[in-house]
Amino acid sequence: MNEQELNTLFTDAFGLLKKLIATASLSKEEEETAEIIQMFLESHAVVTHQYLNNIWAKNKYFDASKPTILLNSHHDTVKPNKAYTLNPFEPIEKDGKLFGLGSNDAGGCLVSLIATFLHYHKQENLKYNIIVAATAEEEISGPNGVEILLPRLPKIDFGIVGEPTLMNMALAEKGLLVLDCIAHGIPGHAAREEGENALYKAVKDIEWFKNYRFDRVSDLLGPMKMSVTIINAGSQHNVVPSECKFTVDVRVNELYSFEEVLDTIKANVLSDVIPRSCRLRSTSIPVEHPIIQSGIQLGRTYYGSPTTSDKALMSFPTLKMGPGDSARSHTADEFIYVDEIKNGIDLYIQLLDNVVH
């Protein structure tokens, strides 16, 4: 790719990002940004598809006999917090930065991946097909984002999920398992030797959650972590509670399945254990994977990410990588450096060139 093409891709992507910032796209309210993205792609002679607020497209010479790469990021945002001093919906360029809600998380990633897709869109004889998808509801892990779109796409062999990582490679993410636990007792009068106190039973189980250590420690994500975060029991001072409810936040590394974790917990506690959801699973992509080896050749580092993204909802190997810095996400006066977007496009293309040609 020559410098002139890179400049054109960057200019178009930067203009798109400004339009996205200027258009409110809170989770579940992404209709307008979906239309902007669709119109942008169609202005570049790309045939687009839409399902709900998700927009996707295939490269022009898509061949069903070839493996397929997914380039994915999201166009929804969180609500702007009260500490903003700038208008969150005004794209302001200043001191080499572009300010605005969603600029860093994950607008810069999204427009860089769209630019990368455009670079490959009309190329013939690629080893892989390439699909780009701009999806909704990532910020709330909602069901109508990438999760509902994936069954409607051709088979995906691996993907790049655009999230701000300073263009380093997040190979793994911890899964999130939230458990609602109920300890059962027998009610009785607190003044007499009556009943079985469910709170005391819960305390024993909570002690187990506090002290138990799972054996497998990940090189990328470290050990499993379980934290009791909510507890509720009783309604009167003189009645022994018959039920005590508590909630456990479980962060699962990629060395355990949720089923293994649940089996271990249920074998060691007396309380009923009910998982709220098993959707946000731990994920990892092997260091030996061609896309990771390509990144290593380009001098990119790799790590395990403590944050969860749409990567958790994908059953195929995925790399989380993008321009911007995760530390800026959800902050007041959110911004991305302008150069990060141009460098992101360049690096994404270099990364894929080693794989698709």
Secondary structure, DSSP 8 states (H G I E B T S, - for coil): --HHHHHHHHHHHHHHHHHHHTS--BTT--HHHHHHHHHHHHHTT--EEEETTEEEEE-TT--TTS-EEEEEEE--B----TT--S-TTS-EEETTEEESTTIIIIIHHHHHHHHHHHHHHT--S-SSEEEEEEES-GGGT-TTSHHHHGGGS---SEEEE---BTT-EEEEE-EEEEEEEEEE-B-EETTTT-SB-HHHHHHHHHHHHHH---S--BTTTBS-EEEEEEEEE-SSTTEE-SEEEEEEEEEE-TTS-HHHHHHHHHHH-SSEEEES---S--EE--TTSHHHHHHHHTT--EEEESS--GGGG-SS-EEE--SSBGGGTT-TT-EEEHHHHHHHHHHHHHHHHHHH-
